[in-house]
Each structure stands twice: as structure tokens, then as C-alpha cells.
Amino acid sequence: MGELTHLIWLLLVVFVFHDLEEIIMVESWLRVKREQIMQKVPRGLQKWLEPSLSMSTAQFAVAVACIFAVLSAAVVLAAATLPQGTYLPLFLVCLHVMFLHVFTHLGHTIALRTYTPGVATAVILVLPYSVYTYARLFEAGLVTWSLVWSTLPYCLLVVPILYAAHRIGQAAGSLVAR
């Protein structure tokens, strides 16, 4: 169980490295690529997407900190109860979201035909971590395909969490002059 507990904790490390790449790059990248992004997005989504395309580094960092807090709670609960598996489904939802997030980065990179913030660590860190963690959890008999499929719909819960995190980031950013 020790190695699996370490793998669960490692999710936070992988998340931090991945989001540091995004935090460092996002504001300057958006400044340069904003128009290119808006041209690729359907008109109906442009108004909804626009606030995210004008976030400052500080605003984005606050949003990431909110998401980190949620991930931290899931990791602590899953690691503390791993032998019983009580919160393993919650951890799996977080792992699913991280794994699927890799493909959003790849999709954005392909659609825009340019580097997008986060794509490097998504491919180099998040993808191998996710695949290895899934494999080890299956190997240990803690995860079954039934559990994987039954937890996948809960990934949709990330939408209101991301929305709230971005709103908090925007509010915090409005308190600080640019």
C-alpha cells in the first residue's frame, strides 16, 4: 500500500508542475494568441470564453490555487483511507480529469497549430503519471473497469468547480491593480 499511497500523493506534485507551466505562460501567451483563438471559437461561445482570455497571471494563479485545494482534499482523503478504499472513487475522478485534460491540451495545440501553455507538462508528466497510476491501481486490485466507468460521469463536476475557481480568480484579480 505504501507505493500506492505515494502515487496518490504524487498527483499533487504533477498538478503543481503542470499548472506552473500554465501560470508562467498564460498571460503573455493569451496576449499574443487571443485573436487567433477567437477566430477558431464559434460565435456562440466567444462571449462565454472571453473572460478567460483576459485573465492576468495573478487571477489565473488564484484559480489554480482553488483547484489545488479541491485536489488536496481528495488526495488526503484517498491516501488516508486507501486500505478501505472509501475515497478512492473521489481520487479516481481527479485522476480521470487529469488524464482527460491531457487531450484538451493536445486538441488545443492541434487546432491552433501552435504551442499552448501546459501542453509540454501534460504530455511529459501528466500522461505518463496517469497511465502508470491506473496500471498500478488495477494491478493491486483496487480499481476495476466497472469502477472506472461508474466514476467517469462525475468528471462533469469539474465544470462548476472550474467556473467557481475562475470567478474567484477574477474577483481576486480585480482587487489588485495590474
Backbone as JSON, one array per atom type, in Angstrom:
{
  "sequence": "MGELTHLIWLLLVVFVFHDLEEIIMVESWLRVKREQIMQKVPRGLQKWLEPSLSMSTAQFAVAVACIFAVLSAAVVLAAATLPQGTYLPLFLVCLHVMFLHVFTHLGHTIALRTYTPGVATAVILVLPYSVYTYARLFEAGLVTWSLVWSTLPYCLLVVPILYAAHRIGQAAGSLVAR",
  "N": [[0.82, -1.21, 0.0], [2.08, 1.18, 0.52], [3.53, 2.19, -1.72], [1.42, 2.77, -3.43], [0.06, 4.7, -1.98], [1.97, 6.71, -2.09], [1.87, 7.21, -4.83], [-0.67, 8.29, -5.02], [-0.35, 10.68, -3.55], [1.47, 11.84, -5.24], [-0.01, 12.9, -7.31], [-0.59, 15.53, -6.64], [1.9, 16.76, -6.88], [2.47, 16.43, -9.61], [0.32, 17.9, -10.63], [1.01, 20.48, -9.69], [3.48, 21.02, -11.06], [2.53, 20.91, -13.69], [0.58, 22.96, -13.72], [2.17, 25.12, -13.05], [3.6, 25.54, -15.4], [1.49, 26.46, -16.97], [0.67, 28.76, -15.49], [2.96, 30.39, -15.63], [3.14, 30.91, -18.36], [0.62, 31.72, -19.38], [-0.59, 34.42, -19.41], [1.04, 36.12, -21.06], [1.04, 34.55, -23.36], [-1.69, 34.47, -24.02], [-2.09, 37.15, -24.62], [-0.76, 37.39, -27.04], [-2.0, 35.41, -28.62], [-4.74, 35.72, -28.5], [-6.59, 36.78, -30.47], [-6.33, 34.89, -32.52], [-7.34, 32.64, -31.23], [-10.02, 33.44, -30.77], [-10.95, 33.55, -33.38], [-11.11, 30.87, -34.01], [-13.07, 29.88, -32.37], [-16.52, 29.12, -32.1], [-19.06, 31.62, -32.69], [-21.14, 31.71, -30.76], [-19.92, 30.76, -28.45], [-17.96, 32.58, -27.93], [-18.53, 34.88, -26.31], [-18.88, 33.68, -23.84], [-16.36, 32.56, -23.42], [-14.61, 34.69, -23.48], [-13.98, 36.14, -20.93], [-12.12, 34.39, -19.76], [-10.01, 34.6, -21.47], [-8.8, 36.94, -20.92], [-7.56, 36.89, -18.51], [-5.32, 37.72, -15.91], [-1.98, 36.82, -14.85], [-1.94, 36.65, -12.06], [-4.69, 36.36, -11.47], [-5.21, 33.91, -12.73], [-3.5, 32.28, -11.27], [-4.73, 32.36, -8.74], [-7.11, 31.03, -9.34], [-6.04, 28.51, -9.97], [-5.0, 27.86, -7.46], [-7.36, 27.48, -6.03], [-8.38, 25.19, -7.29], [-6.32, 23.46, -6.67], [-6.72, 23.24, -3.92], [-9.1, 21.76, -3.8], [-8.26, 19.39, -5.08], [-6.29, 18.65, -3.24], [-7.79, 18.01, -0.96], [-9.14, 15.75, -1.91], [-6.97, 14.03, -2.38], [-5.78, 13.77, 0.2], [-7.91, 12.55, 1.61], [-8.23, 10.17, 0.09], [-5.67, 8.98, 0.32], [-5.5, 8.61, 3.08], [-7.47, 6.76, 3.57], [-6.96, 4.58, 2.01], [-6.56, 1.68, 2.38], [-9.2, 0.86, 2.99], [-10.52, 1.91, 0.87], [-12.37, 3.93, 0.79], [-12.45, 6.65, -0.15], [-11.37, 6.34, -2.62], [-12.85, 6.34, -5.07], [-13.34, 9.13, -5.35], [-10.72, 10.07, -5.67], [-10.19, 8.77, -8.08], [-11.89, 10.14, -9.85], [-10.59, 12.61, -9.91], [-8.17, 11.78, -11.03], [-9.09, 10.84, -13.51], [-9.94, 13.3, -14.61], [-7.51, 14.7, -14.77], [-6.14, 13.02, -16.57], [-7.83, 13.13, -18.88], [-7.61, 15.81, -19.36], [-5.14, 16.1, -20.54], [-5.68, 15.52, -23.2], [-7.28, 17.65, -23.93], [-5.41, 19.66, -23.96], [-3.74, 18.72, -26.02], [-5.6, 18.77, -28.12], [-6.18, 21.55, -28.28], [-3.65, 22.48, -29.02], [-3.32, 21.24, -31.51], [-5.55, 22.27, -32.92], [-4.97, 25.03, -32.91], [-2.52, 25.0, -34.0], [-0.09, 25.55, -32.74], [2.15, 25.99, -29.96], [0.62, 25.51, -26.8], [0.0, 26.8, -23.56], [0.91, 24.57, -21.06], [0.84, 22.21, -22.49], [3.27, 20.86, -22.8], [4.04, 19.82, -20.22], [1.76, 18.36, -19.82], [1.96, 16.25, -21.64], [4.5, 15.22, -21.02], [4.55, 14.8, -18.23], [1.88, 14.52, -16.98], [0.43, 12.64, -18.57], [2.1, 10.19, -18.58], [2.18, 9.78, -15.76], [-0.56, 9.43, -15.14], [-1.28, 7.13, -16.67], [0.48, 5.22, -15.57], [-0.36, 5.24, -12.89], [-3.05, 4.41, -13.1], [-2.51, 1.81, -14.07], [-1.1, 0.64, -11.91], [-3.03, 0.75, -9.86], [-5.0, -0.91, -10.93], [-3.51, -3.28, -11.07], [-3.09, -3.77, -8.36], [-5.58, -4.48, -7.63], [-7.36, -2.67, -6.67], [-8.85, -1.08, -8.3], [-11.33, -1.48, -10.73], [-12.66, -2.1, -14.03], [-15.35, -1.57, -13.97], [-15.55, 0.21, -11.82], [-14.05, 2.33, -12.87], [-15.65, 3.1, -15.12], [-18.02, 3.77, -13.77], [-17.29, 6.0, -12.3], [-16.57, 7.91, -14.14], [-18.7, 9.68, -15.16], [-18.84, 11.56, -13.1], [-16.84, 13.3, -13.59], [-17.87, 15.49, -14.79], [-18.46, 17.19, -12.76], [-16.32, 18.82, -12.52], [-16.76, 21.03, -14.07], [-18.5, 23.05, -12.76], [-16.75, 23.5, -10.62], [-14.4, 24.48, -11.85], [-15.49, 26.77, -13.01], [-16.27, 28.22, -10.7], [-13.73, 28.53, -9.53], [-12.42, 30.1, -11.45], [-14.02, 32.38, -11.37], [-13.53, 33.23, -8.74], [-10.81, 33.74, -9.03], [-10.94, 35.87, -10.9], [-12.3, 37.76, -9.34], [-10.46, 38.14, -7.26], [-8.34, 39.16, -8.71], [-9.36, 41.6, -9.47], [-9.04, 43.04, -7.23], [-6.43, 43.69, -7.14], [-4.25, 45.95, -8.62], [-3.26, 46.05, -12.02]],
  "CA": [[0.0, 0.0, 0.0], [2.93, 2.36, 0.62], [3.81, 2.75, -3.04], [0.17, 3.33, -3.96], [-0.18, 5.95, -1.26], [2.88, 7.69, -2.68], [1.33, 7.58, -6.14], [-1.82, 9.18, -4.8], [0.21, 11.99, -3.18], [2.21, 12.37, -6.4], [-0.94, 13.65, -8.14], [-0.44, 16.96, -6.32], [3.18, 17.22, -7.44], [2.27, 16.51, -11.06], [-0.56, 19.04, -10.86], [1.76, 21.72, -9.46], [4.4, 21.26, -12.18], [1.74, 21.19, -14.89], [-0.04, 24.28, -13.66], [3.21, 26.15, -13.08], [3.83, 25.86, -16.81], [0.37, 27.29, -17.42], [0.71, 30.05, -14.8], [4.09, 31.18, -16.14], [2.99, 31.24, -19.78], [-0.73, 32.02, -19.87], [-0.94, 35.82, -19.69], [1.73, 36.61, -22.26], [0.59, 33.75, -24.49], [-3.03, 34.94, -24.39], [-1.95, 38.48, -25.21], [-0.32, 37.2, -28.42], [-2.84, 34.46, -29.36], [-6.16, 35.94, -28.23], [-7.37, 36.91, -31.72], [-6.3, 33.59, -33.21], [-8.27, 31.77, -30.5], [-11.38, 33.91, -31.01], [-11.31, 33.18, -34.76], [-11.36, 29.42, -34.06], [-14.19, 29.55, -31.48], [-17.83, 29.53, -32.64], [-19.56, 32.9, -32.17], [-21.96, 31.49, -29.57], [-19.06, 30.51, -27.3], [-16.98, 33.66, -27.75], [-18.88, 35.72, -25.16], [-18.67, 32.86, -22.65], [-14.93, 32.3, -23.29], [-13.86, 35.94, -23.42], [-13.35, 36.49, -19.65], [-10.96, 33.54, -19.52], [-8.92, 35.0, -22.36], [-8.21, 38.2, -20.47], [-7.11, 36.73, -17.13], [-3.92, 38.02, -15.61], [-1.26, 35.72, -14.21], [-2.41, 36.59, -10.67], [-6.04, 35.8, -11.48], [-5.1, 32.5, -13.08], [-2.87, 31.61, -10.13], [-5.75, 32.2, -7.69], [-7.99, 29.95, -9.81], [-5.29, 27.26, -9.81], [-4.93, 27.58, -6.02], [-8.67, 26.93, -5.65], [-8.43, 23.82, -7.8], [-5.35, 22.71, -5.86], [-7.36, 22.97, -2.62], [-10.05, 20.66, -4.01], [-7.44, 18.19, -5.32], [-5.62, 18.3, -1.98], [-8.77, 17.33, -0.11], [-9.36, 14.41, -2.48], [-5.75, 13.24, -2.18], [-5.67, 13.48, 1.63], [-8.94, 11.57, 1.95], [-7.94, 8.89, -0.57], [-4.46, 8.39, 0.9], [-5.76, 8.22, 4.47], [-8.42, 5.64, 3.64], [-6.67, 3.67, 0.9], [-6.86, 0.26, 2.64], [-10.64, 0.64, 2.94], [-10.98, 2.38, -0.43], [-13.53, 4.81, 0.99], [-12.4, 7.83, -1.01], [-10.7, 6.03, -3.88], [-13.62, 6.86, -6.21], [-13.11, 10.56, -5.47], [-9.4, 10.21, -6.28], [-10.3, 8.35, -9.48], [-12.48, 11.24, -10.61], [-9.5, 13.58, -10.11], [-7.23, 11.16, -11.98], [-9.75, 10.89, -14.83], [-9.92, 14.68, -15.11], [-6.13, 15.0, -15.16], [-5.85, 12.23, -17.77], [-8.58, 13.69, -19.99], [-7.09, 17.17, -19.57], [-4.03, 15.97, -21.5], [-6.21, 15.54, -24.55], [-7.73, 19.0, -24.25], [-4.19, 20.4, -24.34], [-3.34, 18.28, -27.36], [-6.59, 19.28, -29.06], [-5.95, 22.99, -28.47], [-2.4, 22.63, -29.75], [-3.57, 20.84, -32.9], [-6.49, 23.23, -33.51], [-4.33, 26.33, -33.1], [-1.24, 24.74, -34.69], [0.96, 26.26, -32.02], [2.3, 25.63, -28.55], [-0.35, 26.07, -25.86], [0.52, 26.65, -22.2], [0.55, 23.34, -20.36], [0.9, 21.01, -23.33], [4.54, 20.14, -22.58], [3.97, 19.02, -19.0], [0.65, 17.41, -19.96], [2.47, 15.08, -22.35], [5.71, 14.68, -20.38], [4.31, 14.41, -16.83], [0.53, 14.1, -16.62], [0.07, 11.42, -19.29], [2.75, 9.0, -18.0], [1.73, 9.6, -14.38], [-1.93, 8.89, -15.16], [-1.26, 5.75, -17.18], [1.15, 4.38, -14.57], [-1.21, 5.15, -11.7], [-4.14, 3.49, -13.45], [-1.97, 0.44, -14.16], [-0.78, 0.15, -10.55], [-4.29, 0.57, -9.13], [-5.59, -2.14, -11.48], [-2.65, -4.4, -10.66], [-3.31, -4.0, -6.92], [-6.95, -4.92, -7.44], [-8.15, -1.61, -6.04], [-9.68, -0.47, -9.33], [-11.86, -2.36, -11.77], [-13.25, -1.33, -15.13], [-16.66, -1.15, -13.5], [-15.34, 1.42, -11.02], [-13.63, 3.39, -13.79], [-16.82, 3.57, -15.88], [-19.03, 4.38, -12.89], [-16.81, 7.3, -11.79], [-16.36, 8.85, -15.25], [-19.68, 10.79, -15.25], [-18.58, 12.56, -12.07], [-15.88, 14.28, -14.11], [-18.63, 16.69, -15.14], [-18.45, 18.08, -11.6], [-15.21, 19.75, -12.67], [-17.23, 22.25, -14.73], [-18.81, 24.11, -11.78], [-15.56, 23.8, -9.81], [-13.56, 25.37, -12.66], [-16.2, 28.05, -13.12], [-16.12, 28.91, -9.42], [-12.31, 28.89, -9.35], [-12.12, 31.23, -12.34], [-14.72, 33.56, -10.83], [-12.75, 33.67, -7.57], [-9.6, 34.34, -9.58], [-11.28, 37.17, -11.46], [-12.61, 38.67, -8.23], [-9.2, 38.45, -6.57], [-7.57, 40.0, -9.61], [-9.91, 42.96, -9.51], [-8.59, 43.71, -6.0], [-5.04, 44.04, -7.33], [-4.03, 46.71, -9.84], [-2.34, 45.41, -12.97]],
  "C": [[0.85, 1.27, 0.0], [3.19, 3.01, -0.72], [2.56, 3.39, -3.63], [-0.19, 4.64, -3.26], [0.71, 7.05, -1.8], [2.39, 8.15, -4.05], [0.15, 8.53, -6.01], [-1.33, 10.58, -4.45], [0.9, 12.65, -4.37], [1.3, 13.15, -7.35], [-0.77, 15.15, -7.9], [0.85, 17.53, -6.91], [3.06, 17.4, -8.95], [1.39, 17.71, -11.4], [0.2, 20.36, -10.72], [2.71, 22.01, -10.62], [3.63, 21.62, -13.45], [1.17, 22.61, -14.84], [0.97, 25.4, -13.53], [3.54, 26.53, -14.52], [2.73, 26.78, -17.32], [0.43, 28.68, -16.8], [1.79, 30.95, -15.39], [3.81, 31.7, -17.54], [1.68, 31.92, -20.16], [-0.97, 33.48, -20.24], [-0.26, 36.33, -20.95], [1.3, 35.84, -23.51], [-0.78, 34.22, -24.97], [-2.98, 36.31, -25.07], [-1.62, 38.34, -26.71], [-1.36, 36.4, -29.24], [-4.34, 34.71, -29.24], [-7.0, 36.0, -29.5], [-7.43, 35.6, -32.49], [-7.29, 32.62, -32.55], [-9.71, 32.16, -30.82], [-11.85, 33.55, -32.42], [-11.68, 31.7, -34.87], [-12.61, 29.02, -33.27], [-15.5, 29.98, -32.14], [-18.36, 30.78, -31.94], [-20.35, 32.74, -30.87], [-21.15, 31.28, -28.3], [-18.11, 31.66, -26.99], [-17.27, 34.51, -26.51], [-18.6, 34.97, -23.85], [-17.17, 32.67, -22.36], [-14.12, 33.56, -23.02], [-13.24, 36.27, -22.06], [-12.11, 35.64, -19.34], [-9.76, 33.96, -20.35], [-8.28, 36.32, -21.95], [-7.75, 38.11, -19.01], [-5.63, 37.09, -17.0], [-3.28, 36.78, -14.98], [-1.75, 35.55, -12.78], [-3.8, 35.96, -10.59], [-6.01, 34.3, -11.76], [-4.5, 31.71, -11.93], [-3.85, 31.39, -8.98], [-6.71, 31.07, -8.08], [-7.32, 28.59, -9.63], [-5.19, 26.88, -8.33], [-6.25, 26.99, -5.51], [-8.79, 25.47, -6.08], [-7.48, 22.93, -7.0], [-5.96, 22.34, -4.5], [-8.33, 21.79, -2.74], [-9.28, 19.35, -4.23], [-6.77, 17.72, -4.03], [-6.56, 17.54, -1.05], [-9.0, 15.91, -0.6], [-8.17, 13.51, -2.22], [-5.6, 12.84, -0.71], [-6.66, 12.39, 2.03], [-8.65, 10.2, 1.34], [-6.72, 8.21, 0.05], [-4.72, 7.87, 2.31], [-6.65, 6.99, 4.58], [-8.15, 4.59, 2.56], [-6.95, 2.2, 1.21], [-8.36, -0.06, 2.57], [-11.22, 1.05, 1.58], [-12.13, 3.36, -0.38], [-13.56, 5.97, 0.0], [-11.64, 7.58, -2.31], [-11.52, 6.48, -5.09], [-13.43, 8.37, -6.43], [-11.74, 10.82, -6.11], [-9.46, 9.83, -7.76], [-10.9, 9.45, -10.35], [-11.4, 12.29, -10.9], [-8.49, 13.05, -11.12], [-7.81, 11.16, -13.39], [-9.64, 12.29, -15.43], [-8.51, 15.06, -15.56], [-5.78, 14.29, -16.47], [-6.56, 12.84, -18.99], [-8.1, 15.1, -20.35], [-5.9, 17.17, -20.54], [-4.55, 16.14, -22.92], [-6.84, 16.88, -24.92], [-6.53, 19.86, -24.65], [-3.75, 20.01, -25.74], [-4.31, 18.8, -28.42], [-6.41, 20.77, -29.33], [-4.69, 23.24, -29.3], [-2.58, 22.3, -31.23], [-4.47, 21.86, -33.58], [-5.83, 24.57, -33.81], [-3.01, 26.22, -33.85], [-0.09, 25.53, -34.08], [1.06, 25.68, -30.61], [1.17, 26.27, -27.76], [0.17, 25.83, -24.45], [-0.01, 25.38, -21.52], [0.71, 22.08, -21.18], [2.18, 20.2, -23.07], [4.45, 19.26, -21.34], [2.79, 18.05, -19.04], [1.15, 16.12, -20.6], [3.62, 14.42, -21.59], [5.45, 14.16, -18.96], [2.93, 13.8, -16.59], [0.16, 12.78, -17.3], [0.77, 10.18, -18.71], [2.32, 8.73, -16.56], [0.36, 8.92, -14.35], [-1.94, 7.42, -15.58], [-0.64, 4.81, -16.16], [0.28, 4.18, -13.33], [-2.41, 4.25, -11.95], [-3.64, 2.04, -13.43], [-1.71, -0.14, -12.78], [-2.05, -0.1, -9.73], [-5.04, -0.68, -9.62], [-4.83, -3.36, -10.99], [-2.87, -4.77, -9.18], [-4.73, -4.49, -6.63], [-7.84, -3.9, -6.76], [-9.14, -0.96, -7.01], [-10.07, -1.54, -10.33], [-12.42, -1.49, -12.89], [-14.63, -0.82, -14.74], [-16.55, 0.15, -12.69], [-14.91, 2.59, -11.91], [-14.84, 3.97, -14.52], [-17.83, 4.27, -14.99], [-18.59, 5.74, -12.34], [-16.63, 8.34, -12.91], [-17.41, 9.97, -15.32], [-19.45, 11.9, -14.22], [-17.53, 13.58, -12.48], [-16.59, 15.57, -14.5], [-18.7, 17.68, -13.98], [-17.31, 19.09, -11.67], [-15.68, 21.07, -13.28], [-17.62, 23.33, -13.72], [-17.62, 24.47, -10.89], [-14.64, 24.75, -10.56], [-14.19, 26.75, -12.8], [-16.03, 28.86, -11.84], [-14.69, 29.37, -9.2], [-11.95, 30.09, -10.22], [-12.81, 32.51, -11.86], [-13.99, 34.11, -9.61], [-11.47, 34.33, -8.03], [-9.85, 35.72, -10.15], [-11.56, 38.2, -10.36], [-11.34, 39.09, -7.49], [-8.34, 39.38, -7.42], [-8.07, 41.41, -9.66], [-9.51, 43.75, -8.26], [-7.16, 44.22, -6.13], [-4.89, 44.8, -8.65], [-3.04, 45.98, -10.73], [-1.08, 46.18, -13.13]]
}
